């Protein structure tokens, strides 16, 4: 089984957006990475009003202080590459006007020749919801559903019509259309989220946190899909939050994807073998000092993974 590898683009404070994103994107594609990824963090509350992930007292990482817009970042990467798919992991969908988000994604897909993967989620930051002003945090699931519906409508044939809580489209021509159907991928942090994915989305975006755990999550999702009569395959891309170190980590407390490139590659091979999944992407940009180090780490990880035979 040939593993398809992706890489997160530089979005942390230490990078120069206009210079480093195109440079890293070109280099990653040349190394052999097949997809490039961005995430969304709209703001950094100061003083902190809510803990990270909503956990009381848990500090936000400093890298969240200045995160560039994800779709602008992907546009820079699209203009600098030819083949790599362009993914969001994730866009906090309820922070966006559904119609405008659907049109932006379609435009990026048309401009890039059909390379967009739309990873959507609901997020957790109350401050981001207040600043965006689209809908209250309590309505996040409903808004995500409307975003999905509006995307399907806008990306589909003209004339487009839609009537929702936020969005109303009278019969209209809406273009450009995507170059191909844009896959919508969702995370699953609850049974309700799993049902939404099975019934409404194209794919799944789990985080690798242990080989057995990932395999069990996949089994649960496939069982639910069978219960709901889903026959379409579930496209899956696994996020790997790697903590790379130049030397191997020898402690007994080593977590998955912590340590040297060889250790991280071995962990990835175990996850792939256990789960049967074949698409993963590395998030390592937050730990690199600059773009040169990020490119070096990306090259070392790619070589180490291929050395395992996957």
Secondary structure, 3 states (H helix, E strand, C coil): CCCEEEEECCCCCCCCHHHHHHHHHHHHHHHCCCEEEECCCCCCCCCCCCCHHHCCCCCCCHHHHCCCCHHHHHHHHHHHCCCCEEEECCEEHHHCCHHHHHHHHHHHHHHHCCCEEEEEECCCCHHHHHHHCCCCHHHHHHHHHHHHHHHHHHHCCCCEEEECCCCEEEEECCCCCCCCCCEEEECCCCHHHHHHHHHHCCEECCECCCHHHHHHHHHHHHHHHHHCCCCCCCEECEEEECEECCCCCCCCCCCCCEECHHHHHHHHHHHHHHHCCCEEEEECHHHCCCHHHHHHHHHHHHHHHHHCCC
